[in-house]
Amino acid sequence: MSTLSKLCLGLAAFIAANAYSADFLVKNMRVEGLRRISDGTVFNYLPIDIGDTLTGQRSGEALRALYSTGLFEDVEFRQADGTLIILVKERPTINKLNLSGNKQIKEDDLKEGLKDAGLAEGRQFDRGTLEGVEQELNRVYFGNGRYGVKIESSVTDLPNNLVDITIEIKEGKVAKIRQINVVGNAAYPDDELLDTFESGVGGLLAFYNKKDQYSSQKVEGDLESLTSYYMDRGYAAFEVESTQVSISPDKKDIFLAVNINEGDIYKVSDIKLAGDFVVPEEQLRNLVLQKPGTTFSRRLVIRSEELITLRLGNDGYAFAEINAFPEFDEENKTVSLTYFIDPKQRAYVRRISYNGVDGTDDEVFRREMRQLEGAWLSNSLVDRSKALVSRLPFVEDVQVETERVPGEEHLVDVNFDIKQRQSGTLSAGVGFSDRAGVLLNGGFTESNFLGTGDRLAVNLNAGSFQRIYSISHTDPYFTEDGISRLGTVSYRRTDQLVSNASSFTSNSIGAVLQFGFPLSDFQRVSMGAAVRDTELLASGFSPNEYVNWVLDNGNTFFREGLRDANGNPTLVPASQFTTYELLLGWSRDTRNRSIFAERGSRISFSAEYTLPGSDVEYYVARASFGKLWPIFGSNWIFSWRGEYAFGDALGDTLYLPPNKNFFAGGAQSVRGYRNNRLTPLDSFGRPYGGNLLITNQLEIIVPTPEKLRGSARISIFADAGNVFYTGDQGLFTPRDASGVPTGESPLFDPNIWDFSVDELRYSVGVSATWLAPIGALTFSYGVPLNAVENVPGRPDDDLERFQFSVNSPF
């Protein structure tokens, strides 16, 4: 109720009290002047009934009761022949509320705020409320540095006691900070202290970071940062004595002065623990980071309180309170710290629920729970459960809230608010890939098949030089204790491994069965087997390297090729071989989520080794590493991804099979170099592949707006890598179709493909990834730093600065 309304109410009550100096018996009551409000509503609020004696005091009480409802502008009591006549004038009703000019505050948020204040369509209008709203809007805009704001409101009377309200906002521009002065500092210079501020005088990046835009909330945070800066360095008695904000006459410039009292540096003289030790005191004492004799640091005190709280939370004391109290010795400039420990009552979990889940079985999330219902509440187990759920590929975000059960102080409910992302991609049509050329494709990938958490992938691709038909199914919980199972059946016909690569034909059919065994929540090993039957067919257009491999490995035979000038068919070599492979793997994944992770690491190692009885013997080992570090605060992230692979032939097999070779270049390895073109070249100058792969990608991930954080990412990168050949150099020896060396020299010296640190390629640039319905779309612009160009005896690197790729995010 506004001050004016209160004044009117008091005055009316005073008048009523004096008007009814003579008491009278109420025999009947009548209400006059009502339009929308019923008689019953008035009688319900009126503290007078028929048969009561109306006195001056009771008249005042009745008037106050009716005014306090906020429904009436005026109320008057009269009496005639024992009838109490209540004359009222209703407040007008708001017919329409018009807003204009508000850009900083969203209209829905503004209307919600006005509704909470009492201004909304269909409600009674109180002019005092409107005045209060104007003052509050001015305060909000002033707090955001918009001192030139103008709030103008108008009320239009309409028939039937209705009004239209118009609020016009002219926000003005944000005042810019022109100067900040710190007064009273002796230990540290102004520049060092102002570096801790989020606010500041505008610089080259002011258009982006808006550092020079004044905000009272931002300044409050800066003062807290300044206090922490001093108190973390021993100034335990530091204080900000005052802050003066001066505004230029045109309300465009802000001048800020901060007056401080540094005080003295204090040392810690003693550490004490007091309270109820529900866990061994020695364990808690080890969690106190501040030690006697060291310089006082508020940061270490706060962190010690947090560590003790977490330790107690692991044993069910989730609501423990830890408070450190200092005792100062001004003479010796020391401080004694006493940590008071109040564990409260141990809490047990009554129920765990999953909100926001759409089409996914609760069991999919429940099996990731390390916090169990009926057990005591453990903060660390809840956090671990949250991390495991967040890493599911179809989960975008997870928030956890713990609520006390009403009337049961020792019971809590744990609520997981889960935001799911699109879990599958379905595609059909004509496409293009840097790796496979023109594609006629149909594919389906679902990381949450039928809401079970299983992954199903079906690929039917018919490209310019590659056909792939495959189906794979992954059950992450094949057994209740977390053993996973992967099964894949595939057929592949290939004329080239990658675009513009060596020409040959490969037909392969295979099956894979692999099981994963968890060692911990973040670590697992895998073991499996694969059987593949492969046929490699050369042609008259196949390079020497491919022909040599077919002649020297597997079950070699000859078939008819193209006819010569005389019309006679030529013979070209082919090789058929069956392999039985042992598959081994190990991985450790501590990332906070599987897609667009912000922290954590992932390390993996895999190996495939052909077993005795295989027609061709070889092994391939691959290691990958990825880690993310938050930097410059929590929104900037440094990322490092590395991949390293090596393969070689075994036994009587002379060279690694061509279809096991490695390629680099492109969005997934070294950007700025054409996809899969960083690799040894064949005798025709086309990609053949190598047996040693080294790639590294360093990125600084730039903060994105909150609404895009789960679906888009921008980064600045620096890449390094290449592919080498370290096997038998006889692979590059030119030979005829019967295998006899021709004596010709290779097109390029084979030694240039051997490993050398000097041969690593580098690039820098920017990259953007968007999670679209068809998959993860990645755009990058890379600048090669040491590309080989115009070097005698060496092929030029194939460059491609702008690159685009589509990959499955799952």
C-alpha positions in Angstrom: 0.0 0.0 0.0 1.4 3.4 -0.9 2.1 6.2 1.6 -0.7 8.2 0.2 -3.2 5.4 0.6 -2.1 4.9 4.2 -2.6 8.6 4.9 -6.1 8.6 3.4 -7.0 5.5 5.3 -5.9 7.0 8.6 -7.7 10.3 7.9 -10.9 8.4 6.9 -10.7 6.4 10.1 -10.2 9.6 12.2 -13.2 11.3 10.5 -15.4 8.2 11.0 -14.4 7.9 14.6 -15.5 11.5 15.2 -18.6 11.3 13.0 -20.2 8.5 15.0 -20.0 10.1 18.4 -23.5 8.7 19.1 -23.6 4.9 19.0 -26.5 3.1 17.1 -27.7 -0.4 16.7 -27.1 -1.9 13.2 -30.4 -3.4 12.2 -29.6 -3.7 8.5 -26.7 -3.1 6.0 -26.7 -2.0 2.4 -23.8 -1.4 0.0 -24.0 1.3 -2.7 -21.6 2.1 -5.6 -20.5 -1.4 -6.6 -19.8 -2.2 -10.2 -17.6 -5.4 -10.4 -17.3 -6.4 -6.8 -20.1 -8.3 -5.2 -21.9 -7.3 -1.9 -20.6 -10.6 -0.4 -17.0 -9.5 -0.9 -17.6 -6.3 1.0 -19.5 -8.0 3.9 -16.7 -10.7 4.0 -14.1 -8.0 4.8 -16.4 -5.9 7.0 -15.9 -6.6 10.7 -19.5 -5.6 11.5 -22.6 -7.8 11.6 -26.3 -7.0 12.0 -27.1 -6.7 15.7 -23.8 -5.0 16.5 -23.6 -1.6 18.1 -21.6 0.7 15.9 -19.4 3.0 17.8 -16.9 5.6 16.6 -14.0 3.2 17.3 -15.6 0.3 15.4 -16.4 2.6 12.5 -12.6 3.4 12.2 -11.7 -0.3 12.4 -14.3 -1.1 9.7 -13.0 1.7 7.4 -9.4 0.5 7.8 -10.5 -3.1 6.9 -12.1 -2.0 3.7 -9.3 0.3 2.6 -6.7 -2.3 3.3 -8.2 -4.6 0.6 -6.9 -2.2 -2.0 -10.2 -2.5 -3.9 -11.6 1.0 -3.1 -10.6 4.6 -3.7 -13.2 5.9 -1.3 -15.4 4.5 1.5 -18.1 6.3 3.5 -20.5 5.2 6.2 -24.0 6.6 6.6 -27.0 5.5 8.7 -30.7 5.8 8.2 -33.3 4.3 10.5 -30.9 1.7 11.8 -29.6 0.8 8.4 -25.8 1.1 7.9 -25.3 2.4 4.3 -21.8 1.7 3.0 -20.9 4.0 0.1 -17.9 2.9 -1.9 -16.0 4.0 -5.0 -14.1 1.1 -6.6 -10.6 1.5 -7.9 -10.6 1.4 -11.7 -9.6 -1.9 -13.4 -6.6 -2.1 -15.7 -7.9 -2.8 -19.2 -4.5 -2.8 -21.0 -0.9 -2.3 -20.1 1.3 -0.9 -22.9 5.1 -1.0 -22.7 7.5 0.6 -25.1 11.2 1.3 -25.3 12.5 -1.4 -23.1 15.4 -3.3 -24.7 17.7 -4.1 -21.8 14.8 -5.8 -19.9 12.8 -8.3 -21.9 9.1 -7.5 -22.1 8.0 -10.9 -20.6 10.4 -10.3 -17.6 9.2 -6.7 -17.2 5.5 -7.7 -17.3 6.2 -10.4 -14.8 7.9 -7.9 -12.5 5.0 -5.5 -12.9 2.5 -8.2 -12.1 4.4 -9.0 -8.9 4.2 -5.3 -8.0 0.5 -5.2 -8.6 0.3 -3.8 -12.1 -1.3 -6.3 -14.5 -4.3 -6.4 -16.9 -7.5 -7.2 -15.0 -6.2 -6.0 -11.7 -7.3 -3.0 -9.7 -5.3 0.2 -10.4 -3.5 2.0 -7.6 -1.7 5.2 -8.7 0.6 4.8 -5.7 1.7 1.4 -7.1 2.5 3.0 -10.5 4.6 5.6 -8.8 6.5 3.0 -6.9 7.1 1.0 -10.2 8.6 4.1 -11.8 11.0 4.6 -8.9 12.0 0.9 -9.0 12.6 1.0 -12.8 14.8 4.1 -12.4 16.8 2.2 -9.7 17.3 -0.8 -11.9 18.5 1.2 -14.8 20.7 3.4 -12.6 22.3 0.2 -11.2 23.1 -0.8 -14.8 24.8 2.6 -15.5 21.9 4.1 -17.6 21.6 7.4 -15.7 20.0 9.1 -18.7 16.9 6.8 -18.4 13.5 8.5 -18.6 10.4 6.7 -17.4 7.1 8.3 -18.5 3.7 6.8 -17.7 0.2 7.9 -18.5 -3.2 6.7 -17.4 -6.2 6.9 -19.8 -9.7 6.7 -18.3 -12.2 4.5 -20.1 -15.9 3.9 -19.7 -17.1 1.3 -17.1 -14.4 2.3 -14.6 -11.5 1.0 -16.8 -8.1 2.5 -17.5 -5.3 1.9 -20.0 -1.8 2.4 -18.6 1.2 3.3 -20.9 4.7 3.1 -19.6 7.3 4.5 -22.1 11.0 3.9 -21.3 13.8 5.8 -22.9 16.7 3.8 -21.7 19.5 6.0 -22.8 23.1 4.9 -23.2 25.2 3.2 -20.5 27.6 5.6 -18.8 31.2 4.9 -19.6 33.9 4.7 -16.9 36.5 7.4 -17.6 38.6 7.1 -14.5 39.1 4.8 -11.4 41.2 5.9 -8.5 42.3 3.8 -5.6 43.1 6.0 -2.6 45.1 4.7 0.4 47.2 2.0 -1.2 50.9 1.8 -0.4 51.8 -1.9 -0.8 50.6 -2.3 -4.4 50.4 0.2 -7.3 47.1 1.2 -8.9 47.7 -0.7 -12.1 48.2 -4.0 -10.2 45.0 -3.5 -8.2 42.9 -2.4 -11.1 43.9 -5.6 -13.0 41.7 -7.4 -10.5 38.7 -5.3 -11.6 36.1 -6.4 -14.1 35.3 -2.7 -14.5 37.8 -0.3 -16.1 38.6 2.4 -18.6 37.9 1.4 -22.1 40.6 -0.1 -24.3 40.9 -1.8 -27.7 38.6 -4.6 -26.7 36.0 -2.4 -24.9 33.5 -3.1 -27.7 33.7 -6.8 -26.9 34.3 -7.1 -23.1 32.3 -3.9 -22.2 34.8 -3.3 -19.5 34.1 0.4 -19.4 30.3 0.1 -19.0 29.4 1.0 -15.5 27.3 -1.4 -13.4 26.8 -1.2 -9.6 26.7 -5.0 -9.4 29.9 -5.2 -11.3 31.6 -2.6 -9.1 30.4 -4.6 -6.0 32.1 -7.6 -7.4 35.3 -5.6 -8.1 35.4 -4.4 -4.5 35.1 -8.0 -3.3 37.9 -9.0 -5.7 40.0 -6.1 -4.3 39.3 -7.3 -0.7 40.3 -10.8 -1.6 43.5 -9.6 -3.2 44.7 -8.0 0.0 43.3 -10.6 2.4 44.9 -13.5 0.4 48.3 -11.7 1.0 48.1 -11.4 4.7 46.2 -8.1 5.1 43.6 -9.6 7.4 42.3 -6.3 8.6 41.9 -4.7 5.1 38.7 -2.8 4.5 37.1 -0.6 1.8 36.3 2.5 3.7 34.1 4.2 1.1 33.3 4.4 -2.6 32.4 7.6 -4.4 30.7 7.5 -7.8 30.7 10.9 -9.7 28.6 11.4 -12.8 29.3 14.0 -15.4 26.6 16.7 -16.0 25.5 15.0 -19.3 25.3 11.6 -17.4 27.6 9.9 -19.9 30.8 9.6 -17.9 31.5 7.9 -14.5 34.4 8.7 -12.2 35.0 6.1 -9.5 37.1 6.6 -6.3 37.8 3.7 -3.9 39.2 4.6 -0.5 40.9 1.7 1.3 42.7 1.0 4.5 45.4 -1.7 3.9 46.2 -2.4 7.5 49.2 -4.7 8.4 50.3 -8.1 7.3 49.4 -10.9 9.8 51.0 -14.3 10.3 49.1 -17.3 11.5 50.1 -18.1 15.1 47.9 -21.2 15.8 45.3 -23.5 14.2 42.5 -25.0 16.4 39.6 -27.2 15.8 36.5 -27.2 17.9 33.0 -28.7 17.8 31.6 -32.2 17.2 34.1 -34.5 15.6 32.0 -37.1 13.8 35.1 -38.1 11.8 38.6 -38.4 13.2 40.0 -35.0 14.1 43.3 -35.8 12.5 41.6 -36.2 9.1 40.0 -32.8 9.4 43.2 -31.2 10.6 45.0 -32.5 7.5 42.4 -30.6 5.4 43.3 -27.2 6.9 45.6 -25.6 4.3 46.8 -22.7 6.4 49.7 -23.7 8.7 51.2 -21.8 11.8 53.9 -19.5 10.8 52.6 -18.8 7.3 51.1 -15.5 6.0 47.3 -15.3 6.6 45.2 -16.0 3.4 41.5 -15.8 3.4 41.4 -17.9 0.2 43.1 -20.8 2.1 40.7 -20.3 5.0 37.7 -20.5 2.8 39.1 -23.5 0.9 39.8 -25.3 4.1 36.2 -24.7 5.2 35.1 -26.2 1.9 37.3 -29.2 2.2 36.1 -30.0 5.7 32.5 -29.6 4.5 33.1 -32.0 1.6 34.8 -34.5 3.9 31.8 -34.5 6.3 29.4 -34.6 3.3 31.0 -37.8 2.2 29.8 -39.4 5.4 26.2 -38.1 5.2 26.6 -34.8 7.0 25.6 -32.9 3.9 24.4 -29.8 5.8 27.4 -29.4 8.1 28.5 -25.8 8.9 32.1 -25.0 9.2 33.1 -21.5 10.4 36.6 -20.2 11.0 36.9 -17.5 13.7 40.1 -15.3 13.9 41.6 -13.9 17.1 43.9 -11.0 16.4 47.1 -10.2 18.3 47.6 -6.5 17.4 50.9 -6.3 19.2 52.6 -9.2 17.4 50.5 -8.9 14.2 49.4 -12.5 14.3 46.0 -14.2 14.1 44.9 -17.5 15.7 42.3 -19.4 13.7 39.6 -21.7 15.3 37.5 -23.8 13.0 34.1 -24.5 14.6 32.6 -27.7 13.3 28.8 -28.3 13.5 28.0 -31.5 11.5 24.2 -31.2 12.0 22.2 -34.3 11.6 23.2 -37.1 9.2 20.9 -37.0 6.1 19.6 -40.1 4.3 18.2 -40.2 0.7 14.6 -41.0 0.5 14.1 -40.7 -3.3 16.1 -39.9 -6.4 14.1 -38.5 -9.3 14.8 -37.5 -12.9 13.1 -34.5 -14.3 13.0 -33.3 -17.9 13.5 -36.9 -19.2 11.6 -37.4 -22.5 11.4 -41.0 -23.9 14.2 -42.4 -21.9 13.9 -45.2 -19.4 14.7 -44.2 -15.8 16.9 -47.2 -15.6 19.3 -45.6 -18.1 20.1 -42.8 -15.6 19.6 -45.0 -12.5 22.4 -47.3 -13.5 24.8 -44.4 -13.6 23.9 -43.5 -10.0 26.6 -43.9 -7.3 24.4 -42.3 -4.7 21.8 -44.9 -3.7 18.3 -44.4 -2.2 18.2 -45.4 1.4 21.8 -44.7 1.9 23.2 -41.6 3.6 23.7 -38.6 1.4 27.2 -38.3 0.1 28.1 -35.1 -1.8 31.0 -36.8 -3.6 28.7 -39.7 -4.8 26.1 -37.2 -6.0 28.7 -35.2 -7.9 30.1 -38.4 -9.4 26.6 -39.5 -10.4 26.1 -36.1 -12.0 29.3 -36.4 -14.0 28.4 -39.9 -15.2 25.0 -38.8 -16.4 26.4 -35.7 -18.0 28.8 -37.9 -20.1 25.9 -39.7 -21.8 26.0 -38.6 -25.4 22.3 -37.7 -25.5 22.5 -35.5 -22.4 23.2 -31.8 -22.9 23.1 -30.5 -19.3 22.5 -31.8 -15.7 21.6 -29.9 -12.6 21.2 -31.5 -9.2 19.1 -30.1 -6.3 18.8 -31.6 -2.8 15.6 -31.0 -0.9 14.7 -31.7 2.7 11.6 -33.9 3.1 9.0 -31.8 5.0 8.7 -32.9 8.6 11.7 -35.3 8.3 15.0 -33.4 9.0 17.1 -36.5 8.4 15.6 -37.3 5.0 16.3 -35.6 1.6 15.2 -36.1 -2.0 17.7 -35.7 -4.7 16.4 -34.3 -8.0 18.3 -34.5 -11.2 17.1 -31.9 -13.8 18.2 -33.3 -17.1 18.2 -31.5 -20.4 18.5 -34.0 -23.3 19.9 -33.2 -26.7 18.9 -34.8 -30.0 20.1 -38.4 -29.7 20.0 -39.5 -33.3 20.6 -38.5 -36.9 18.8 -39.8 -40.0 20.0 -39.0 -43.4 19.3 -40.0 -47.0 20.3 -38.4 -50.3 23.2 -37.1 -52.2 26.2 -35.7 -50.4 29.9 -34.9 -50.7 32.8 -35.7 -48.4 36.4 -34.7 -48.8 37.3 -38.2 -47.8 34.9 -40.2 -50.0 33.9 -37.8 -52.8 30.3 -37.9 -54.1 28.0 -40.1 -51.9 24.6 -41.7 -52.3 23.9 -42.4 -48.7 21.3 -43.5 -46.2 22.3 -43.7 -42.6 20.8 -43.9 -39.2 22.7 -43.3 -35.9 20.9 -43.4 -32.6 22.8 -43.1 -29.3 19.7 -43.7 -27.2 17.9 -46.5 -29.2 14.3 -46.8 -28.0 15.2 -44.9 -24.8 17.4 -47.8 -23.6 20.8 -46.0 -23.8 22.0 -48.4 -26.5 23.7 -47.2 -29.7 22.6 -48.4 -33.1 24.2 -47.3 -36.3 23.2 -48.4 -39.8 25.2 -47.1 -42.8 24.3 -47.6 -46.5 26.7 -45.5 -48.5 27.4 -45.7 -52.2 30.1 -43.3 -53.3 32.2 -42.5 -56.3 34.8 -45.0 -55.3 33.5 -46.6 -52.1 30.5 -48.7 -51.0 29.9 -49.4 -47.3 27.1 -51.4 -45.8 27.3 -51.9 -42.1 25.3 -52.3 -38.9 26.6 -52.0 -35.4 25.0 -52.2 -32.0 26.5 -51.2 -28.7 24.9 -52.2 -25.4 26.7 -50.1 -22.6 25.2 -52.3 -19.9 25.3 -55.8 -21.4 25.5 -57.0 -17.8 24.3 -55.3 -14.7 27.8 -54.6 -13.5 28.6 -52.4 -16.5 30.2 -54.8 -19.1 29.5 -53.4 -22.5 29.1 -55.3 -25.8 29.8 -54.1 -29.3 28.8 -56.1 -32.4 29.4 -55.0 -36.0 28.8 -56.6 -39.4 30.1 -54.8 -42.5 30.8 -55.1 -46.2 33.1 -52.7 -47.9 34.0 -52.3 -51.5 36.7 -49.6 -52.1 38.3 -48.3 -55.3 40.4 -45.7 -53.4 41.0 -45.3 -49.7 40.5 -41.6 -49.8 39.7 -39.0 -52.5 42.3 -38.8 -55.2 44.3 -41.7 -53.7 46.0 -44.8 -55.2 43.7 -46.7 -57.6 42.9 -50.3 -56.7 39.8 -52.4 -55.8 39.2 -53.9 -52.3 36.4 -56.1 -51.3 36.1 -56.9 -47.6 33.5 -58.5 -45.4 33.9 -58.7 -41.7 32.4 -59.1 -38.2 33.5 -57.7 -34.9 32.5 -58.6 -31.3 34.0 -56.7 -28.5 33.4 -56.4 -24.7 34.3 -53.6 -22.4 35.1 -54.1 -18.7 34.9 -51.2 -16.2 37.9 -50.8 -13.9 36.3 -47.7 -12.2 33.7 -45.1 -13.0 36.2 -43.4 -15.4 38.4 -46.2 -16.6 37.7 -49.4 -18.6 39.5 -52.0 -20.7 38.1 -53.8 -23.8 38.8 -57.1 -25.5 37.3 -58.6 -28.6 37.9 -60.3 -31.9 37.4 -59.6 -35.5 37.4 -61.8 -38.6 37.7 -60.3 -42.1 38.0 -61.7 -45.5 39.6 -59.3 -48.0 40.4 -59.3 -51.7 42.7 -56.7 -53.2 42.6 -56.3 -56.9 45.2 -54.3 -58.9 44.5 -52.7 -62.3 46.6 -51.2 -65.0 46.2 -47.8 -63.2 47.5 -49.1 -59.9 50.8 -47.6 -58.7 53.9 -49.6 -58.1 53.5 -49.5 -54.3 50.1 -51.2 -54.5 51.2 -53.8 -57.1 54.2 -54.6 -55.0 52.1 -55.2 -51.9 49.7 -57.5 -53.8 52.6 -59.5 -55.4 54.4 -60.0 -52.0 51.6 -60.7 -49.5 48.5 -62.9 -49.1 47.3 -65.5 -51.6 48.4 -63.9 -54.8 46.8 -64.8 -58.1 46.4 -63.1 -61.5 43.3 -62.1 -63.3 42.5 -60.6 -66.7 42.7 -56.8 -66.9 42.4 -54.3 -69.7 43.3 -55.5 -73.3 46.5 -54.3 -74.9 46.9 -52.7 -78.4 46.6 -56.1 -80.1 43.4 -56.9 -78.3 44.9 -59.5 -75.9 43.9 -59.4 -72.3 46.6 -58.3 -69.8 47.1 -60.0 -66.5 47.0 -58.0 -63.3 47.9 -59.3 -59.8 45.4 -59.8 -57.0 45.5 -61.0 -53.4 43.0 -62.7 -51.2 43.6 -63.0 -47.4 41.6 -63.8 -44.3 42.6 -62.3 -40.9 41.7 -63.1 -37.4 42.3 -60.2 -35.2 42.7 -59.8 -31.4 41.3 -56.3 -30.3 42.5 -54.8 -27.1 41.8 -51.4 -25.6 42.1 -49.2 -22.5 40.6 -45.8 -21.8 40.3 -43.3 -19.0 37.7 -40.6 -19.4 37.2 -37.8 -16.7 35.5 -35.2 -18.9 32.4 -33.6 -17.5 30.5 -34.5 -20.7 31.1 -36.4 -23.9 30.1 -33.6 -26.3 31.4 -30.1 -25.9 33.3 -30.9 -22.7 34.6 -28.0 -20.6 37.0 -29.8 -18.3 38.6 -33.2 -17.7 40.6 -35.5 -19.9 40.3 -38.6 -22.0 43.2 -41.0 -22.7 42.8 -44.1 -24.8 44.9 -46.9 -26.2 43.8 -49.5 -28.7 45.6 -52.3 -30.6 44.7 -54.9 -33.2 46.9 -57.9 -33.6 46.5 -60.7 -36.2 46.4 -64.1 -34.6 48.2 -67.2 -36.0 46.4 -68.7 -38.9 45.8 -65.4 -40.6 46.9 -65.1 -44.2 48.4 -61.7 -43.6 50.0 -60.7 -40.2 50.4 -57.2 -38.8 49.6 -55.1 -35.9 48.2 -51.6 -35.5 48.4 -49.6 -32.2 46.7 -46.2 -31.6 46.9 -43.8 -28.7 44.9 -40.6 -28.2 45.0 -38.0 -25.6 42.7 -35.1 -24.9 42.5 -32.6 -22.0 40.7 -29.4 -21.2 41.7 -26.7 -18.8 39.5 -23.7 -17.8 41.6 -20.5 -18.2 41.0 -16.8 -17.7 38.1 -17.7 -15.5 35.6 -20.5 -16.1 34.4 -19.4 -19.6 37.7 -19.7 -21.5 39.0 -23.2 -22.1 42.4 -24.5 -23.3 42.2 -27.8 -25.1 44.9 -30.2 -26.3 44.1 -33.2 -28.4 46.7 -35.6 -29.7 46.6 -38.8 -31.7 49.5 -41.1 -32.3 49.3 -44.4 -34.3 51.8 -47.0 -35.6 51.4 -50.2 -37.6 53.8 -52.7 -39.1 53.9 -56.1 -40.7 54.6 -59.3 -38.9 56.1 -62.7 -39.8 56.3 -63.4 -43.6 54.1 -60.3 -44.4 56.5 -57.7 -45.8 54.4 -54.5 -45.6 51.4 -53.2 -43.7 48.2 -53.7 -45.8 47.2 -50.5 -47.7 43.8 -50.4 -46.1 45.5 -50.1 -42.7 47.5 -47.0 -43.7 47.1 -43.7 -42.0 46.2 -40.3 -43.5 46.3 -36.8 -42.0 45.2 -33.3 -43.0 41.8 -31.7 -42.6 39.5 -30.8 -39.8 40.3 -33.8 -37.6 44.1 -33.5 -37.7 46.1 -30.6 -39.3 43.8 -27.9 -40.6 44.9 -25.8 -43.5 46.2 -28.8 -45.4 43.8 -30.7 -47.7 41.9 -33.6 -46.1 44.0 -36.8 -46.0 46.8 -35.2 -48.2 49.4 -35.2 -45.5 50.8 -38.7 -46.2 53.4 -40.5 -48.3 52.5 -40.3 -52.0 52.6 -43.2 -54.5 54.5 -43.3 -57.7 51.7 -41.4 -59.4 51.9 -38.6 -56.8 48.6 -39.6 -55.1 48.0 -40.4 -51.4 49.1 -43.9 -50.5 49.2 -43.6 -46.7 51.9 -44.3 -44.0 52.4 -46.5 -41.0 53.2 -43.7 -38.5 50.7 -40.9 -37.6 51.4 -38.0 -35.3 48.8 -35.1 -34.9 48.3 -32.5 -32.2 45.6 -29.9 -31.9 45.9 -27.0 -29.4 42.9 -24.8 -29.0 41.6 -21.9 -27.0 37.9 -22.2 -26.9 36.2 -18.8 -26.8 33.1 -18.2 -24.6 29.8 -18.3 -26.4 26.4 -16.9 -25.3 24.7 -19.1 -22.7 21.9 -20.1 -25.1 24.4 -21.4 -27.6 26.8 -23.0 -25.2 25.4 -26.5 -25.7 25.1 -26.4 -29.4 28.0 -24.2 -30.8 31.7 -23.7 -30.1 34.3 -21.3 -31.5 38.0 -21.8 -31.1 41.4 -20.4 -32.0 43.8 -23.3 -32.9 47.4 -24.3 -33.6 47.9 -27.7 -35.2 50.9 -29.9 -35.8 51.3 -33.3 -37.4 52.1 -35.5 -40.3 52.1 -39.1 -41.5 55.4 -41.0 -42.2 56.5 -44.4 -43.6 59.1 -46.3 -41.5 58.7 -49.8 -43.1 60.6 -51.6 -45.7 61.6 -49.2 -48.5 61.3 -52.0 -51.0 57.7 -51.1 -51.2 58.7 -48.1 -53.4 60.9 -50.1 -55.8 59.4 -50.0 -59.3 58.6 -53.5 -60.6 56.7 -55.0 -63.5 53.5 -57.1 -63.3 55.4 -60.3 -62.7 57.4 -58.7 -59.8 60.7 -58.1 -61.5 62.4 -54.8 -60.6 62.6 -52.5 -63.6 65.6 -50.5 -62.4 63.7 -47.3 -62.6 63.9 -44.7 -59.8 60.8 -43.8 -57.7 59.1 -40.6 -58.6 60.1 -39.3 -55.1 62.9 -40.3 -52.8 61.4 -42.8 -50.4 63.6 -41.4 -47.6 61.6 -38.2 -47.5 58.7 -40.2 -46.0 60.8 -41.4 -43.0 60.1 -39.9 -39.6 61.7 -36.5 -38.8 60.6 -33.9 -36.4 61.5 -31.3 -39.0 58.8 -32.8 -41.3 56.0 -32.0 -39.0 53.5 -29.5 -40.5 52.1 -26.6 -38.6 49.1 -24.3 -39.0 47.1 -21.8 -37.0 43.5 -20.5 -37.5 40.0 -20.3 -36.2 37.3 -23.0 -36.1 33.5 -23.2 -35.4 31.4 -26.2 -34.7 27.6 -26.4 -34.7 25.5 -29.4 -33.6 22.9 -29.4 -36.4 20.2 -32.0 -36.8 22.2 -33.8 -39.5 25.4 -34.0 -37.3 28.3 -31.8 -36.1 29.1 -29.2 -38.8 32.6 -27.9 -38.5 34.0 -24.9 -40.4 37.7 -23.9 -40.1 40.1 -21.5 -41.7 43.7 -22.5 -41.3 46.9 -20.9 -42.3 49.8 -23.3 -43.0 53.1 -22.1 -41.4 55.7 -24.4 -43.0 54.2 -25.9 -46.1 56.6 -27.4 -48.7 56.4 -25.6 -52.0 58.8 -25.6 -55.0 61.4 -27.8 -53.4 63.3 -30.0 -56.0 62.7 -33.7 -55.6 59.8 -33.2 -53.2 56.1 -32.9 -53.9 54.3 -29.7 -52.9 51.9 -29.9 -50.0 48.3 -29.7 -51.0 46.8 -26.7 -49.1 43.2 -25.9 -48.4 42.6 -22.9 -46.0 38.8 -23.0 -45.7 37.5 -26.5 -44.7 34.1 -27.9 -44.0 33.1 -31.3 -42.6 30.0 -33.1 -41.2 30.5 -35.8 -38.5 28.3 -37.7 -36.2 28.5 -36.1 -32.7 27.9 -39.5 -31.1 
